[in-house]
Amino acid sequence: MDANPVTPPLLEIDNATVLRGNCTALDRLSLRIEAGQHTAILGANGSGKSTLVQLIARQLYPLAPSDGRSPVRVFGRDRWNVAELRGLLGIVSPALQRDYTTDTPLEVFDAVVSSFFAARGLWLDHEITEAMRERANAALVQLEVSHLIGREMASLSTGEARRVLIARALAHRPRALLLDEPCAGLDLASRRHFLETLRALARSGTTLLLVTHHVEEIIPEIERVLLLKNGLALREGGKAATLTGEALGEAFAMPIRVTQHGDWYHATVQ
Ligand SMILES: Nc1ncnc2c1ncn2[C@@H]1O[C@H](COP(=O)(O)OP(=O)(O)OP(=O)(O)O)[C@@H](O)[C@H]1O
């Protein structure tokens, strides 16, 4: 066995172009995120954030490069069984939340524990072990939503459902979590409380990839930012270099003033 194994990067994207309809949604994007490197992906509406999430989630594919090498590698591999990948990289997106809160009724604990079968709910052939039960319960406790067991997913508030879906992703003890607009639809107090939960997750060793429109949601634990604009990586690096009025002004095509309060950043339109 290798006594000093090198951890592969969480994500390597090398010159990836993704077309959607007539639009180049990602344009020769290159990005490398090391394991443990909490990162925010920030950009205006239409900048390519959701496309990037779907590229990482294997729901969209890049144009094939001329050398035949896949431009996307997750944990060092370019081929993944999607269920296996979800165990290492949990993904919670608005599309997933829509899927879990509409259509067929689904109880909260079933929604979480069914993740072990890569299913949306439980079926007769699913045998839940005690270990699965414990991990599902522990994840619900960690996200402070165990009191919701017994409720239907469709009956939960936006914030409650999101916490349950993060618990579902966490039940696998993934190495990383990709959260697409996790604060959307939360009121001011819920957002702050939710961000504290994310801080605790980041500190507990789960690498966070946070996709957002809002500078205010970049928790102090996140040190690196990718700014997207029109499918291009406009700027990438530490917060001091990326969260500037100049860079954000360019990303959002507006004059923007950035202020810093402790380890938090705020942006206002001038
Ligand atoms: N199904 C589609 N067909 C054609 N164009 C699309 C499709 N989905 C997205 N696009 C285009 O791709 C570009 C990137 O869209 P994407 O949804 O990735 O942006 P985003 O940064 O996630 O935006 P938002 O913040 O509004 O969710 C946009 O110009 C969008 O119009």
The ligand as a Gaussian input file, in Angstrom:
#p B3LYP/6-31G(d) Opt

LIG

0 1
 N      -32.044000      24.462000     -22.189000
 C      -31.413000      25.518000     -22.685000
 N      -31.472000      25.837000     -23.990000
 C      -30.815000      26.895000     -24.488000
 N      -30.052000      27.727000     -23.748000
 C      -29.960000      27.461000     -22.443000
 C      -30.628000      26.346000     -21.827000
 N      -30.344000      26.357000     -20.501000
 C      -29.525000      27.417000     -20.296000
 N      -29.308000      28.073000     -21.442000
 C      -28.484000      29.268000     -21.616000
 O      -27.183000      28.976000     -21.126000
 C      -26.637000      30.108000     -20.460000
 C      -26.197000      29.713000     -19.051000
 O      -27.364000      29.351000     -18.321000
 P      -27.270000      28.822000     -16.822000
 O      -28.643000      28.335000     -16.477000
 O      -26.146000      27.872000     -16.702000
 O      -26.923000      30.169000     -16.044000
 P      -26.963000      30.466000     -14.478000
 O      -25.714000      31.216000     -14.162000
 O      -27.220000      29.223000     -13.733000
 O      -28.223000      31.419000     -14.398000
 P      -29.241000      31.695000     -13.165000
 O      -28.435000      32.402000     -12.118000
 O      -30.271000      32.598000     -13.783000
 O      -29.800000      30.383000     -12.716000
 C      -27.721000      31.196000     -20.477000
 O      -27.434000      32.077000     -21.527000
 C      -28.998000      30.426000     -20.767000
 O      -29.922000      31.213000     -21.491000

